[in-house]
Amino acid sequence: MKRLQICQGIFVTLLMCTTLAHSVDDLDPTVSDKVSDISDLSTEDPTSPTDETEEVTEITDHAGDTEEIKSEKDHSEPKKELTANEIRGETISRSSHYAVFTGNELYEAALSLMNQTKQDEQEAYTLLQSAAELGHVESLQKVAWARLLGRHLKPNITQAAEMFEYLAQQGNVDAQMGLGFMFATGIGKNSSQAKALIHYTFGALGGSQLAQMALAYRYWSGISVASSCETALTHYRKVSHTVADEVSLTGNRAVQRVRLLDEVDSPGSSPALLDDDLIQYYQFLAEKGDVQAQVGLGQLHYQGGRGVEQDHQRALNYFVQAAEAGNTNAMAFLGKMYLEGSSVVKQSNETALKYFKRAADQNNAVGQSGLGLLYLHGRGVPQDYKLAFKYFTQAAEQGWVDGQLQLGNMYFSGLGVRRDYKMAIKYFNLASQSGHVLAFYNLAQMQASGTGMVRSCHTSVELFKNVAERGRWGEMLMEAHTAYWDSRHTQALVTYMLLAELGYEVAQSNAAFILDRHETELFKQGEGFARALMYWGRAASQGYAVARVKLGDYHYYGYGTSVDYETAAAHYRLASEQQHNAQAMFNLGYMHEQGLGLKQDMHLAKRFYDMAAEASADAQVPVALALAKLAFLFSFKYFEDFQWLDIDENNIEEILGPDWDIYLMAVLSVIIATLILFRRPPPPMAV
C-alpha cells in the first residue's frame, strides 16, 4: 500500500541523516498477396523426422498399467556445425536468389542454423521468410509466430493473424494454437474465450504441445471450463513425455524465471542472471590460469543459462585447460561431452571412458556417475549392472544428482538389484531436490499410476506441469526479459502473455507488472488495470504471495474494479495466513486501525503491525513509525475519554487534512533523525 511506501521513503531519509552523522520487414508485398489470396500458395508440408535413440525402461504397475521411467538419451552421431555462410552456400549454391530453390531446401537450411550450438537465428529467419514466400507451410508457421511475437522479424499482428487463419484451414495444429491465443487475449482478434477453447482443443487433439499445455492449464485452473484434474493430467502427461525424451546427458537447458517486479524493487539482486562485469571478471581469471574459473565458465557454456549462451566450443576449451591442470571435474565433464557427442566433438566411448576413469580414480562423483552410465549401457565396456550400481552408489553418496537419478532407475526396474519402489522414490526425491527434470518426470509417472505410493492426481499434475514448463519454449522467458530491458515493451508483453496462457506463473506476474505500469499501447486506455487484475489473480492462485497482495491493492484503490475494502482485506488475510507476507500483515493492521473493511480495533492493529515486523526485517522501521502513530492515537483517545481536550479525530482531519497521520510520521522521523545525529560517536582522535 502507498502508506507503507511513504514509510519506506521516510526510512531512506533517516538513513541519509545517519550517513551525514556517519522483419514481413516488411514481408514482401508478394507475401501479403499470397497470404490473402491463399489459393495460389502451395500446401506442401514436408516433415523431417529425427532419428533419436533413447533409454526407456518399460514397467508394469500392480494394476497392469504400463508406464515409462526415463533415463538420459544416447546421442551417438554428432552433427557437423556449419556457419551461416556455409549453409547458405550448400542450400543456394546454384544461384544467389532463394526463389530458384524449393521451400523445403530453405527450411532445412534454416533448421540447421537454429539447431547448432552457436545459433544464427537472424540468418535462419531470413531463410524461413524466403521459404514462406514460396508457400512452404512449416516456414509460414514459424514466420507467423515471429510476426506475432516480434522474434527476429518486425512485429505485424495483422499479418500473423492472416497467416494463422490460412494455416488453420490447411489443418496446421500450431496455427490453431496461434488463433486460440489471439482469441484468448484479444490480440488481433475480438476476445472470445469460447473460440479460444475451440482452437486450443483442435490444436491439442492434433498434437500441438503448446495447445496441450494451454488446455491442460485451463482444465487445471478451471478457466472457461469446469475444473478437471484428470483431463489436465492427460494433456500435461503428453507434453512431459516429449520434454523427457529431449533430455540428454547435459540435462535440459535451465529455465530462468526472473520477476520484473523483483528486479525493479531490488536492482541487481536476481540470482538467475550473472552480471556482465562478473562474467568478464571470471573470464579474466580463467585467462590467467585460474582453474576454478575455467571449470565454472566451462559448465556455464556447456549447459547455458543465467544469461550465458550455450557454446560447446568455449566449454571444451575451458574444460581442456582445467583438465590439463589436473582438475577432476573438468575431466569428468570432458567425458560427458565425448560420451554424448556434439557439433564440436566427435562421439567417442573410448575417450569418454578415459576421462571418466581418470576422474573416478580420484573419487570424483561426476566421473563415477559417468563410469556407471558406461557399464549400465555397455558403451565401450562390457555391460555390467553390478559395477554400474557400485559407481552410481559412490556418486550418490557424494550428492551427485545423476548418480541419485540412475540409482532410482535401477531400483525401479530391478537392474542389478532387487526391485524396490520405496528406494526408487527415495532417490528420485533426492534428485528432484537438485532440480533434475527426469526425476520430476519419474515421480509424476509413479504418482499418476499409484506405483509404490497412493495415487494422487493433484500431485502428479503439479509434477507433470513442472516438467512441461522445462520444455524448449521456456527459453522465451529470457527472450521476453531481454526485450523488456531493451525497451521493446509490447514484444515483451505479448511473449509473456503467451507463456501466461501456458500456465507459467512468472509470466503471468510479469505481464501484470507491464500492464500495471502502462508501458505499452497494445490495448485501449483503461483496459490495462482490468487485464493486470486478471493476471495477478492467476499468479496468486499459483501461490505467488506478492500477486495476492496486489489483488488486495487493486480492490482497495479500485484499480480495474470497484473499491471493495472487504475483498481487499480477504486477499490480504490470505497472503498473511498462507504466505506470511509482511506487506499483507501491515495492510491488515492499517485497515483495523482505520476501520476500513474490518472492525476498527487498535489492539488487533498493533498485533498485525508486530507480526509484520517479525516476518520481515525490512518492515521494522515502517512498523515502528506506525506504532508511534498508534501510541499517539491511544494517548489522544485517553485525553478525549476524560474530556481534557474538546477536540476529536474529525476536528484534526478538518484542520490538518485526511493525511494528518502521514504528517505525524514525518515529524516523528525528523525527531528520530535528529536523535541519531546528536548521538553519533565522536570522531577518533588524531594520533
N, C-alpha and C positions, 0 to 999 in steps of 0.2 A: 504493500500500500504506500501511497505517497508520503504519509506521515513518517513511516519508517525510513524512507529515502531522505526526508528532511533531517531526521535524527542522524542518519549516517553522514549527511553533509556537515552537520554541526560537529560530529566526531572528527571529521577531517580538519575543521577549523581548530579544534583542540590540539590535534597533532601538530599543526603548524605553529601554534603557540608554544608547544613543548619544544619544538625544534629551535625556535628563537631562544628559548631558555637554554636548549642544549644544541555458304557459298553456294535452289536453282538460281547461286550468287548471281545469283540470278539464274536459276535453272533456265537453260537456253529457251528462247521463245518457242522453239520447236517442241520442247518437252511439255510446256504448258498445253500446246495444241494436242500433243499425244495423250496427255492425261485427260483432257476434256473430251477429245474425240477418241474414245477408248477402243473403238473397233479397229483402228489402224495398228494397234500395238500387238506385238507377238505375245502369246501366252506361254512361251517356252519357260519351263520351270525345272531346270536341271538340278539334281542333287549331287552332293559329293560325299558319299558315305565314308566314314572313317573306320579304319580297321584298328581296333584297340583291344589288347588282351587285358584282362582284369582277373584278380584273385577273388573269387566268390565262394564262400563256404555255405553250401545248402544245408539247412537243418529242418527238422520237423518237431513242432512242439507236441505237448501231451495230447492235444485235441486233433492232431493230424494236419494242422495248417503248416504250410511251407513258408519260410522267410529266409532272408539273406543277412549274413553278417559280413561286413565289408572289411577288407584289408587294403593296403596300398596297391595300386596298379603297377604292372610291369610295363616299361616302355623300352623295348629292345632296339627299335630302329630310330636313330636320331635324325632330325631334319637338318638339311644344309641351310644356313642362314644366308640370304641374298640381300643385297642393298636394293633400294628403290630403283636405282638406275638399271641394275642387272635384271630385275623383274620386268621393268618397262621394256628392256631390250629383248628379253625372252618372249614377251607377250606380243609386242607390236613391231618386231624386227623387220617385218615385210614392208612397213610404211610408218611414217611419223604420225599418221592420223588414225585415231582409235576406231573410226567408223568402219574401216575395212575389216575389222575382226568381229567375231561373234560376241554377244554379251557374256556368254559363258567363259570365254578366254579372259576377258577383262575382270569378270567376277572372281575367277580363280586366282588371278594375279593379285587382286585386292585382298583376298583372304590370306594369301601367302604373306603379304606385308603385315597384316594385322596379327598373324599367328607367330611372328618372330618375337624373340625376347626383347630386342630393341625395335619397337614398333614405329612405323612411319604412317600414322593414320591419316595425315593430311593428304599424302600421295594416294593412299588407299581409297579415300573418298573421292578423289579426282577420277580414279578408275571406275569406281562404282557409279558416279554420276554419268560417265560416258556410257557404261553398260545400261543404265536406266534409260538413257535416251534411245537406246536400241530396243527397248521393250523387255529387257531381262527382268523377270518377275522378282527374283530374290534381291537384285540390286535396287529395284524400285522400292521394295520393302525397307531396305536399310536407308535409302535416301529419304524416304518419308519420315522415318524416325529421326533422322539427322535434321530435317527441316523443322520438325516439331520441337525438338529439344535444343536445337542450335549447336549440335555436335559436329564441328569441322566444316559445317556449311552454314550459310546465312539463314537465320530462322525465317520461316514462312508458314504460318499455321494454316492459312487458306489452302495452299498447295499441298500441305501434308494431308489435310482432310480429303482433298480430291483424290490423292494417291491411295489413301486407305480405302475410300469408297470403291474405287476401281478394283483394287486387290481383293477386297472382301467379296465382290461379285464373282471373282475368279476362284473363290474358295480358300484364300490365304488366311490361315488361322491367326498369324501375328497381326494382320490388318484388323481382324475382329477385335483383338486386344486394344489396338490403337483407337478404334472408333469407340469402344467401351470406355476407355479412359477419357476421351473428349466429351462424351455424353455425361459421364460421371462428374466431371469437374466444370463443365460449361465452357471449356476452352475450344473455340472454333465451332461449337455447336450449342444449341439451346439445351440447358441442363435437363436431363431426364434419367432418373435412376432406373426406371423400368427398361429403357432402351440399353442403358449401360449393362444391366444384368443380362439381357438377351445376348449382347455381343460377347460379354465375358463367358457366358455359358457355351456359345458356339466355339469360341476360341479354346476354352478348356477341353471340350469334347474332341476338338481337332488336334490337341497335343501341345498347344502354346503354353510354355511353362509360366510366363508372366500372367497369362489369363488364369491359369490354375491357382497361382498364388493369390491373385486378386479375389477370385471366387472363394478360395479357402478362407481368406481373412474375413470376407463378408459373412460367411456362414459361422465363423468362429465368434465374430463380434455382434452378429445379428443386425447388420447394416442393410436395410431394404429387404431383408429376408428373415424368416424365422431362424433363430439360432439353432445350429445342428452340429454337435461335436463330431459325429460320425462322418458327416459329409465333409467337414473341414479336414478330418483325418485322411480321408480318401485322397483329396487333392494335394494336401501337403506331403503325403507319402510319395506320390508320383514325382513331385519336384525334388524331394530329398533323395530319391533313388538316383536321379540324374546327377545331382550335385556330388553324391558319394562316389559315383562312377568316375567323376572327373578328378578326384583327389589322387595325387601322385605321391612319390616319396618326399617331395619338397613340402607337402601339405598344400592346402589351397591358400591363395593369397589372402592376407588379413583384410577384414572389412573394418575400415576406420570410421567409427561412429563419433563424429565431432559435433558438439552442440554449439550453434552460433551464439546463443544466449550466454553460455559459459565463457566463450571467448571474448565477448563484448564486456561482460562484467569483470572478468579476470584475464586481461590480455597476457598471452604467453604462458598460460597455465595448463594448456591442453597437453595431456600425456600421450595423445595419439599421434602427435606430429613432432618431428625433430626440427629445431630451428636451423636455418641455413648456415648461420655462423657456427653452430655446434658441429654440423656435418663437415664444414670446411676445416674446423679445428682437428677433428678426428682424421681427416684426410692428410693434414699436415703431419700429425703424429705417425700415421701409417707410412708416409714417405720417409720419415726419419727412422723407420725401423721398429716402431712400437708394435709388438706382436699382438697385444690385446686389441689395439685399434684396428689392426689388419683383420683379425678374426671377426670383430664386431661389424665392420664395414662389409666383409665378405658375406656374413649372414644376412645383412640388410639387403644387399644387392641380389642375393640368391633367392630370397623369398619375396622381396618387395614389401612395401608398406611403410607407414609412419612418414609419408611424404617423400620416400625414396623409390625411384622406379626400379623395377626388376631388370637386372642386367647380368646375365650369367658370365659374360666375358670378364667384367670387372670383378665379379665374385671369384672366378677362377684365379685371376691374377693375385688377389689378396690372399686366398687360401694357399696358393703355391708358396708365396713369400713366407707366410706364417709357418707352413709345414716344414719348409727348409730350415727354419729356426727352431724346429722341434716341438711345435705346438700340437698337442694331440687332437684338440677339437678341429683344427684345420685339416689334419689328416683324415679324420672321420668324415668331414663334410666333402672332402675331395672324393672319398669313397662313395658317398651318396650321389655325387654328380656323375661319376663314371658308371655307377650301377644303373642309374636312370637314363643317362644319355641325353643329349640336347643338341641344339644347333651349334653349340660351342665345342663340346667334347663328344667323341665317338663312344657309344656304349661299349663297355668292356668289363666283363665279370672278373677277369684276371686282375686288372688294375684296381678295381673296387676291392677285391679280396686283399690285395697287397696293403692298401691304405687302411682298411678296416682292421686288419690283423696288427699292423703297427700301432694303431691307436688302442686296440683292445688289450694288447700286451702290456700297456701302461695303465690299465684299469680305467680307460675312458668309456663312459656309458654309451656315447653315440657310436663308438666303434663296436662295442659289444652288441648293441642292437643291430647294427649293420651285419655283423657276422651271423647273428641269429636269423636274419632275413635270408642270407645266402643258404644256410643249412635248411631252413624251412622250405624253400622253393627249389633247392638243389641247383643253384646257379653258380657254376664254377667249382662246385664241390659236390660230393655225393649227398643226396637228401638224407638228413638225419634229424628226426624230431627231438631226440633226446638232447643233442648238442644245441639245437635251436632253443629248446626250453631252458637250458642252462644259461645261455648267453642273454636271453630275454630277462631271466630272473635277476642276473647280475646287473643289467641295465635298470630294471625296475626298482631294485633296491637302492639305487642311487637317484631315484626320482625322475628318470628319463621317460618322457611321455610315450615315445614309440615302443619302448620295452613294455610299459604297462598295457598299451593297447594290444600288442601281439600276445602277451600272456592271457589277456581276456579272451582273445580269439581262440587260443589253444585250449583253454579251459572250456569254452563254449562248445567247440567242435570235438573235443576229446582227442586232440592231436598230440601224441607222445605223453599223454597224461589222462587220468580218468576224467570223464566229463563231469563238470561241477558248475552249475549255473550260479551258485552263490559266489564262488570265486571269480567267475566271469564278470558278474555285476560289480564286485569289489574293484577289479582292475579297470573296468570301463568307467566307473565313477572317478577313480584316480586320474585317468587320462582326460576325462571331461573337465576336471578342475583346472587342467592346463589348457583347455580350450580346443582339444583335438576334435575336429568335425566328425570323424568316423566313430569316435567314442559316443558322441551325442546320437549319431545315427543308429548305432547298435543298441544303445539303451532304449531308443524310441521303438525299435523293432520289438524288443523284448516286452516293453510296456504295452504295445499295441496288441500283442498276441497273448500276453499273460504268461510268458515263458520265464520260469524261475521267480515269479512275483505275481501279485494280484494285478489283474488287468486294470489299467487306468486310461480312459480315453483322453481325459483332460491333460494328464502329464505327457502322454505320447504326442498330443498335438503341439504342446509347448516345445517339446524336444524336436519334433519334425520341423516346426516353424523356425527354430534356431538354425537347423541345418539348411533349410531352404534359403534363408536370408544370407547364407555364406556363398551363394552362387556367384557367378561372374558378374551378374547385374548389380551386385553390391558395390562394384567399383564406381558406379555412378554417384555414390555418396560423395566421394572425393572430387569428382568432376563438378558436382554442384557446389561444393565447398570452394573450389578454386574459382569457379565462375562468380560466386558471391563476392569474394575479396578482390576480384578483378572488376568489380562494379557492373557486372552483367547480371543484374538482379532478376530480370524477367526470366532469363535462361535458367538461373539457379532455382527460381520458384517453380517453374514447370517441371524440372527434373525432380525436385523434392516432392512435388505433388504426385508425380508418377510413382515414386517409391512409397509415398504415403498410402497410395491405393493398394500397394503390395503388402502393407502391414508393417513397414519399418517405423518404429516409434520415433526414432531420432529424426527421420524425415518429416513426420507429422509435426513435431515440435519446431523444427526449423522452418517449415512452410508457414506455420502460425506466426513465428517470430518475424519473418519478412513481411507478411500481411499486416501484422500489428504495427510495424514501423512505416507502413505506406511507402515502401521503397520501389514499387513497380506500378505501372499504369495498365496492367493486364486486365484488370476488372474495373467496373464503373465505381465512381466515388460513392462511398457509403457501404460497398459490399465487403470491404477489407475486414472490418471487425467481425461481421457475421461469419465469414469464412474462417477467420482466425479462431473464433469461438468453437467452430466445428472441429478444427484440427487440434486445438488444446484439449477438447473433450475426448477425442480419440487417443491422444497421447496419455491423458490422465487415466483412461480406462486400462492402459497397459502398465500402470504403476509409476508413472513419472510424477513425482511429488510437486515439482515446480509448475507443471501444467495444471495440476489440481488447484494450486494457489491462484494461478492465472484465471481459472474459471471463476473462482470466488471474486477476484478483482473485477472481472467483466460484469458480473451481476451486481457488484457493489456500486460501480460507477455507471452502469448502464451502457457498456460498450457492446454493440451488436445485439443488444437485447434490452428489455426494460429493467429499470432499477428494482432489485429484489434482495433486500437485506437478509431475509430468511434463507433463501437459496445460497447466497454468498456465505453465510455462516455455516450452512451444511457442508459446503465444499471445504471451507477452512477446517471444520471439525474432522472431516475425513483425512485431510492431509496431516493434521495434528496427531490423530489416533493411529493411523496406519503407517505413515512415513516419518512421524516425529519431526515435522518440518517447523523450524523455529519461526519463520515468517508467518506461517498459519497461526501459531500459538500467540504471537504478538498481535496479529489482527483480531483474534478472538478476545484477547484482553482489552483491546481498544473498543470493540463493539459492546462488551459487557460494561465498560466504563461509561460509554455514551448511551447505552440502551438502544442500540441500532440492530434490529432483528433479533436481539436477545434481551432477556430481562436485565435491567440495569442493576449491577451488583458489584460494588467496589472490591469486595473480598475475592470474588471469582476473577475480577480483572487482575488483581495483584497475583493471584495464583497462576494465571496464564502468562503474565509477564515474567514471573520467576521461572516457569517451565521453559520459556523461550531462551532465557539467559543460560539455563543448564544445558539446553540442546545444542547451542552454538556459541562459541566464544565471540563471534562477530556481532552477536545481538546484545552483548553485555552493556555496551555504552548506551545504545538507544533505550534499552530496558531501564538503565539507571536514570536516564532523563525522564522516562515515562513514570517511574516510581516516585521521582521527586515531584513531578506534577501531581501525582496521585496523593502524595502526602500533603501538598498544598490544598487540594480539594477536601481532604479529610479535616484539615485544620479549619478551612472555611466553613465546612458543614458544622463543625463543633461550635464555632462562634455564632453561626446562624441559629443553631438549636437553642442556645442560651440568650438569643436576641441581643447580643452585644453589638452586632452590626445590623444596620437597617437596609442591607442590600442582599440580593440573591444572585445566583448564577446568571439569570436572564439580564439583570442590570449590567453585569460585567460584559456580556455579549453586546449590549446596546452601546456601551462606552468604548470597548476595545475591538469589537467585531467578532464574527464567529470563529476566527482563528486565534483567539486570545491565548489558547493553550500552547500554540506554537511559539508565540512571542515569549511566553513564560519560559519555555525550554531554552529559547535563545539566550534569555537573560541568565538563566542558570548555567548555561555553557560558558558564558563570559566570566561568570564568577569562578567557575572551576578552572578556566584557563588562567585567570589572574592568580589563583592559589598555586597552580603549578609553576607559574612564572616566578613567584616570590619564594617558593620552597625549593627551588633548584639548588643543587650543591654549589658551593663556591668553587671558582676555577683553581686548579692546582698552582701552588706557589712555584715561581721560577727558582731553579737552583743555580 
